[in-house]
Amino acid sequence: MPTFYTKDHEYIRVEGDAGVVGISDYAQSELGDIVFVELPLIGKSLTKGSEAAVVESVKAASGVSAPASGEVVEINRALEDAPALVNEDSSGKGWFFKIMLSDPAELEALMDEAAYQNYLKSID
């Protein structure tokens, strides 16, 4: 399952025609302890770059943009009771929502794992 990243540290892991969206391990470590996550509604149509969720930490609140366009088909309800899952396992149990991709070609503009790691080195 390929994973792609934005420069704002969102990821999308492609699973068939859908994508699992969350924030990268780098992003969660920069935010600190996550205390709240506001998730989009199931059925909401998102366009690439639009604000899809909000994550609040002890340091700040940040918007989470959709890395690709599509319809929200599932949200991670476990985050409502345990937002710290984002800190514990951002790319696993800490995912935010799943979207049915409306234009998979948009993924070509995102970074793959190697490009994202190089990007992180460039900003440290």
JOUR-V555990 format. One line per field, one symbol per residue. phi: phi as a letter, one per 20 degrees, with the letter a starting at -180 (. if undefined). Layout:
phi = ???
This chain:
phi = .fdccefemeccdecmedcedadffgfffffnffdacedfffnfeddgnffdbccdcfeadcfdeffberdfdaceffffecffgfffbfedfefebdcefebgffffeeeegfffffffffde
